[in-house]
Amino acid sequence: MKDGEVRTDADDSEADGLRKIIHVDMDAFFASVEQRDHPELRGKPVAVGGSSGRGVVAAASYEARKFGVRSAMPSVTAKRKCPDLIFCKSRFDVYREVSQQIRAIFRHHTDLVEPLSLDEAYLDVTEDKLGIGSATRIAELIRQEIRAKTKLTASAGVSYNKFLAKIASDQNKPDGLCVIRPGEGAAFVADLPIRRFHGVGPKGAEKMARLGIETGGDLAEKDIEWLRAHFGSFADYLYRASRGIDLRPVRSSRIRKSVGGERTFSRDLSSGSELRDTMEDIIDIVWGYIERAEAEGRTVTLKMKFTDFQIFSRAKTMDRPIANKEEFAAIGRALLEEVLPLPMPIRLMGLTLSKLEGNSDQQPRPDAQLSLL
């Protein structure tokens, strides 16, 4: 294949046609664990996370989601949307224990398991251990086993590549199963809103809307040169995804380099009090990501983008892994204080934990940076 070329559907069918990929995603995992362990919470709107003025929602039950409550939402906003919302303190030791039970179920069927977090993973069951042969049947069995052993529900997507399997797992949530068979990928993707494409955030969707792209079908009408002119290095992914193509293998051991998050502000910030309040929100959310990924690291990095789009960063490295949230928070606050007062307002701020150690089989995505929008 020459430089600059992108593989076609025919190329992909030869490479991917025989793969059998499952994406399993637990339903409202943290909140569901709380409702399981506290029967009085069942059927009620529940949020996991801090209920204080600076707290944020780490997870929301489906009853809470009906009111518009979402993860990473400030607790005060969540309470305003749902006055009857019940807050539960997070119990990551329990969530990890349940996650290990679920992963044991996965590995009963295949060793090719790529965890994305405590509550979701890809499985390649092209050659499953039990010789079942049907990926759909395996997905059904896994969901039954999860329910029997944990009393929780999971949704699953089955397809011939990771991109389609992940989309499918979200199609019939909660407690659902969706199968996209070989030859159906392009047609399935054509009807998807562009916001359903992994990596396309709110601002990206707005840009695409301005360019006349609302669905996967609209995207598939654009040639690679046009996409590269408008989206740069992101173009090749968009070209393939709009055609239901994904060549990535399921990796059971893949080292993550960092985990973090950043927030882009609706208006530029400069005052110390506002920045300190924002730092507290970022600490809460990013530490949740770190705990979900079971990541241990030694370096905390503060990132800022000024109004002139220049990017500034400052980091502190310890001689051992960061011990807990309190230490992570203290380092983040200290890094911020070192740069105050700022020379000009900023439009973005973020924190990252890097120099990660151990648990390489549980750190599947390199340089995971999550938007806090």
Secondary structure, DSSP 8 states (H G I E B T S, - for coil): --TT----HHHHHHHHTT--EEEEEETTHHHHHHHHH-GGGTTS-EEEE--STT-BEEEE-HHHHTTT--TT-BHHHHHHH-TT-EEE---HHHHHHHHHHHHHHHHHH-S-EEEEETTEEEEE-TT-TT----HHHHHHHHHHHHHHHHS--EEEEEESSHHHHHHHHTTT-SS-EEE--TT-HHHHHHTSBGGGSTT--HHHHHHHHHTT--BHHHHHTS-HHHHHHHHGGGHHHHHHHTTT-------SS----EEEEEEEEEEEE--HHHHHHHHHHHHHHHHHHHHHHT--EEEEEEEEEETT--EEEEEEE-SS---SHHHHHHHHHHHHHHH-S-SS-EEEEEEEEEEE-S-GGG--STTEEEE--
